[in-house]
């Protein structure tokens, strides 16, 4: 039997069955795209390519052309699908090259808002006349991104809510684009059979499935409800919350949820409050860290995007978790290795860390554990020396103000260093590990800003994955919900 890995294959080695399968995939993609969206998106894509090419011609001539920057610019012009694909690249340092991961961190997901009359029509098509459900809807959007627009509103029963409304036509556009990207990946693998070992089309297929699911807001609503249920089951609703979902006003294209009154965990106002009352900052960030850590082990998925905008410091002193569109699932193997890594990290056991990473990653060669440990030690020492730039000033009225320099690319750079040194030592880490570590690095930064005196490794108030019961959470981390796959909702 022919083994594809024994020697490099070429396109001439392809069988008639493989050729027929590719043709079938191309035809199916055309059907999925639809008779209108396909040609329209082709025309729009041609315009985007032309505009990007013209913009970068001078740089090509000067010899300072940046392929990652050009691709990021093109993705922004191509719209929703490619913005989401770019976000996937930015959150996948274990899969994509460093320069692309860093550049796609800059990808803009802010779009010009759609006029109210169009959004109103979407809401009424889904829920009926607005005055039958809402006492008031602010016609000016709170935010506008590639797929949806958010408006503040009030229910007839008096509750303050926000309405997330899917932009019209986005589903047809997404299906057309994703079908094209999937077919393109299969054609590349067909022409370059050796690329099959990278599982390019399989990765694209998984992204396609996840992104098409995102078009149904019922899934994000379920994630939000499940997180609230997790908080309730662990008696944590007095410490943290997630928005209440109003199911009667939620459909595939409209998501109505409670409006949480608070500010971003790293908002200037938060920093000012913490400067006046350091205990407040400690309690808030320790609560957020412990609850997120507990959720990783007890829930079938974890919140995979805990940047400062998705963690709120609420007016009532609780922590608010929002935006459950990006979640990850941890396999049994990775969860066990993360537990080992957490323990060795607490003990500053670099050789143990190296072994834990080896237990998690895939490798075709023998890893030099001692060398790997020395490399880890260098990176860990550099990580511990990095401090955020915080300036506290006294205002004319006597109030205390805070100014913070928090560079998100620093988080990515640290993660990329870890990924790079593992690859240099012959290991390939799963994407789920990258997602987990990135969230941990976020929390590391928040702790240095809001609770700089806390010794994370030795403070009894800090729960580690797989750790013992901690007073801040009030429950032990013991239950593991394993999964054999990673699911990313982007």
HELIX and SHEET records of a PDB file:
HELIX    1   1 UNK A   11  UNK A   13  5                                   3    
HELIX    2   2 UNK A   16  UNK A   33  1                                  18    
HELIX    3   3 UNK A   37  UNK A   62  1                                  26    
HELIX    4   4 UNK A   67  UNK A   78  1                                  12    
HELIX    5   5 UNK A   80  UNK A   90  1                                  11    
HELIX    6   6 UNK A   98  UNK A  104  1                                   7    
HELIX    7   7 UNK A  116  UNK A  127  1                                  12    
HELIX    8   8 UNK A  130  UNK A  132  5                                   3    
HELIX    9   9 UNK A  170  UNK A  191  1                                  22    
HELIX   10  10 UNK A  193  UNK A  198  5                                   6    
HELIX   11  11 UNK A  200  UNK A  214  1                                  15    
HELIX   12  12 UNK A  217  UNK A  233  1                                  17    
HELIX   13  13 UNK A  247  UNK A  249  5                                   3    
HELIX   14  14 UNK A  268  UNK A  276  1                                   9    
HELIX   15  15 UNK A  278  UNK A  298  1                                  21    
HELIX   16  16 UNK A  308  UNK A  310  5                                   3    
HELIX   17  17 UNK A  332  UNK A  346  1                                  15    
HELIX   18  18 UNK A  350  UNK A  360  1                                  11    
HELIX   19  19 UNK A  369  UNK A  385  1                                  17    
HELIX   20  20 UNK A  408  UNK A  424  1                                  17    
HELIX   21  21 UNK A  431  UNK A  450  1                                  20    
SHEET    1   A 3 UNK A 134  UNK A 137  0                                        
SHEET    2   A 3 UNK A 148  UNK A 155 -1                                        
SHEET    3   A 3 UNK A 143  UNK A 144 -1                                        
SHEET    1   B 4 UNK A 134  UNK A 137  0                                        
SHEET    2   B 4 UNK A 148  UNK A 155 -1                                        
SHEET    3   B 4 UNK A 160  UNK A 166 -1                                        
SHEET    4   B 4 UNK A 254  UNK A 258 -1                                        
SHEET    1   C 4 UNK A 240  UNK A 242  0                                        
SHEET    2   C 4 UNK A 319  UNK A 321  1                                        
SHEET    3   C 4 UNK A 311  UNK A 314 -1                                        
SHEET    4   C 4 UNK A 262  UNK A 264 -1                                        
SHEET    1   D 2 UNK A 302  UNK A 303  0                                        
SHEET    2   D 2 UNK A 327  UNK A 328 -1                                        
SHEET    1   E 2 UNK A 389  UNK A 394  0                                        
SHEET    2   E 2 UNK A 400  UNK A 405 -1                                        
END                                                                             
